[in-house]
Amino acid sequence: MTQSTPTDTGKYLWANLKALPYFRSLLRAVEASYYEQIQLAKPIYDLGCGDGHFASIAPLPPIAVGLDPWAGPIREARAYPIYRSLVQADAAAAPFPDGHFASAVSNSVLEHIPHLDEVLVETARILRPGALFVFCSPNHQWLGGLHLPALLRKLGLKGLAGWYADLFRRISRHHHMLGPDEWRSRLDAAGFEIVDYWHYFRPASLHVLEWGHYFGLPSWVARMLLGRWILSPSRWNLGLTAAFLKPYATNERRTDGTYSFYVARRNG
């Protein structure tokens, strides 16, 4: 795991805040900043593109194909010109020939996929030998970094703390929160080697994200009723939120980070 000097995430934080709930904006701003240092060869494959918003604000080249299993996000992603093509499919059965792509990205997606190993094997199949596969995911320190379970444990309520931690994991739809050794084993079995990785998002930042799931309820209501997370994407409305989040939106690489960013390479 390499170290690096933190860079400013402010422009990515603001670009996300104008469109997303603040807790998602915080994490996505940090992740977007890492792509400033990564060179991706074309054509690029986006595994789990979702609604396309992340790719639209991250410093990424045009993406050849965005793939997602759900029709709704695919429809939203069509609004972003960064994608040349969008495909609705299971990433374990990608409709592309062997060696079709020169690189791939997957941003905070793999943790949500129950059949992870099948997806990794299929991703290796459609990548060219030597192609980079760049992804990030919550890691083995994520559950232990949650705020409310820690408070409950201090009160002696260990059972309730464990129940809540599992509930929050299910709310977050996390099937996998893996450490480096587990990722290395799974990637090796699929035909990849790890080039670099680092942990990020300190526990204090995770606390802000955790509580944001509750304080962000008005954004959820706006989304359900009006189809928009943010009703007024203006400085007067979001300026204080941006100022509050800025100290937590650091992209420093930390041993206690609750998320991990990986740069892997297709063998061959």
N, C-alpha and C positions, 0 to 999 in steps of 0.2 A: 504494500500500500504506500503510495507516494504522498508527499506533502506539497502544498502549494500556497501562494499568497492569495488571500481572499480578494475578489474583485467586486465592484459595485453592482448590485442587483436591482438598483432603483428603477431603471427603465422597464425591466421585466415585471417588477412588482406593480407598477402603475398600469401597464398594459393589461395585466391580469385582473387587477382590481376593478377596472372599468366594465368587466364582463362576467366576473365570477364571484362567488362568496369569498370572504376574506381569508378563510382558512385554506381554501384551495389555492388562492392567489399566492399566499406565503410560500407554500411548497413548490409550486410551479415556477415561481420567480427564481428560486435557488437552482432548480434543475435546468431551466433554460440557460442560465449563465454558463454552465459547463460546456455547452456546445460551441462556445467561442473558441475553444482550444482544440476542437476535434475536426479533422478533415474527413469528409465522407465522400467516397467515390460514387458516381452515378452509373446505373440507375439505383435509386434508394427505395427500400421497402419499409413502410411504417406498419409494424405489427400492433394492432389494437389502436387504430387512429382515433377512435371515439368521435367526438364532435368536431375535431380538427382544430380547435382553438389553440392547443399547445404548439402545434407545428406552425401555426400562423404567426406566433410571436417569438418563438425561439429562433436563433440565428442559424437556420437550416437552409440548404440549397433546395431548389424545387424537388419534390418527391414524386417518383414515378407512380407508385401505388400505395394507397392507404387501405388497409384491410380491417374490418370489424365484423363481429358476428351479428350485430343488431342493426335493424333497418333505420331506426330513429336517428341515432348518431350519424349514420352515413348520410342521411338527408341533410343534416345540419352542416356536415363537413363540406358539402358541395358549395357552400358559400365562400370557401377559401380557395383562392387560385393557386395555392402552393401545391395542390395535388393535380397531377395529370390524369389520374384515374382513381376511382374508388370502387372497392369490391366488398360485397357482403359475403362472408364465408368464415368457416371455422379455421383458425390458424393451424390446426393439426391436419387439415386437408386443403392446403392452399392451391388454388387452380393455376399453377405456374410450372413451367418446365424446370428441370435440373439446372442449377447454376444461372438462373435468370437475372439475379440482382448482384450488384457490386458492393452493397452495404445495406445494413438494416438498423432501425432504431425501434425501441419499444419503451415508452415512458410511463412508468408506474402502471403496468398492465399485467405482467407475469404473475404477480401475487394473487390476482383474481382468477387464475385459470387452474381448475382442478387437475386437468390432464396435462400438466406442465411438461413432463418428459416427452410426450408425443409431439408437443408444439416445438420443443427445442430441436428434436430430430428433423421435423419437417422444415424448420427454418434453416437448418444446416443444408438440407437438400437443395433448397432453391437459391442458396448463396454460392458464389464462385469461391474457389480455393483462395485463401488469403483475405477474403472480405471481412470487414469489421462488423461486429454486432454489438451495438451500444444500447444498454438498458439500465434502468434503475428500479429499486424495489425497497419496501420496508425490510429491515433485517432482524436478526435474532435478538436485538436489544430493544425492539419496538414495544413489546408488551411491558417489559420492565420499566420503560421510560414514561408510561402513562401517568398522569398526575393524580386523578381521583383514586385509583387503586392504591397508590402510595400513601395518600392521606388516610384511607380506610385501614391500611395495615398499621399505621402509627396509632390508630385508635383501638387496635387489637381486633379489628373485624376482618380477619384474613379470609374467611369464607366468602363474605360479601365482596371483598376486593377481587378475589378470583372470579366470582360470578360476573362482576362488572367488566373485568378485563376481557373475559370471553364474549360477553355481550357486545362490547365495543369492537372486538375483532370481527364479529359477525355483521355488525352494522357497517363496518368498513369493507366487508366482503373479502377478507384476507384469508386465502387458503395456504399461502406459503410466506414465511418470514425467515429467510435462510441466512446463515452465516457464510463466510468465504469458503470454508472447507466443503460445505454441502453444495454450494454453487460450483466449485471446481469439479467435484465429482460428477454432478449432473451435466455440466457443460462438456466435460471430457467424454462422457458416454455418448453424447450427441454429436461429437465431432468438432468441438471448439477448444481453444486454449485461452486462458485469461491473460491479456496483455497488461492491464492495469485495473485497479479498483481503489475506491476510497469510501469511507463512511462520512456522512454529513447530517445536518439537522440535529442539533444538540437537544437534550431533553427539554430544556426551557422552550424551545421552538415547538416541539411536539405538544407541550402543554397548551400553547396558544392554539394549535391546530385542533386538539382534542375539545377544548371548550368552545371553539368556533362552530362545531357541529350543532351546538345548542343556541349560541348567540346568533348564529346565522339563520335561524328559523324564518325570520321575515323574508330573507332572500328566497328560501324554498317556497314560501307562500306566493311571492311575486312570480316565481317561475311557473307554478301550477296554474295561477290565474291569468297571467299575462304573457307567459312564454319568455320572460326575461328575468335573469337573476338580479340585475341592478336596474332600478328605475331611473336614476339620475347619475350617469357616469361623469360627474363634474367634480372639480376641485373643492367646491364648497361642501359637497356631500361626502366626499371620500378623503379629503385632505387629512383630517385628524386620524382616520383609520390608517392611512399610509404612514403617517408619522409614528404611530404606535407600533406598527409592524416592522418598520425598518431595522431596529436592533436585532430582531429575530430572523430577518431574511439574509443572514450571512451564509456565504458558500464556503466557509473555511472547512477543511478536512479534519475530522476529529475522531479519535479512537472511541469516544462515547456516542458517536452519531447513531441515530435510530433508523436511518436509511442508507443504502449503499448504491454507488454508481459503478458500473462495470463497462470496461472496454474489452471485448473478446474478439478472437480471430478464428475464422473458419479454417480448419486444418486442410492440408492437401497440397 
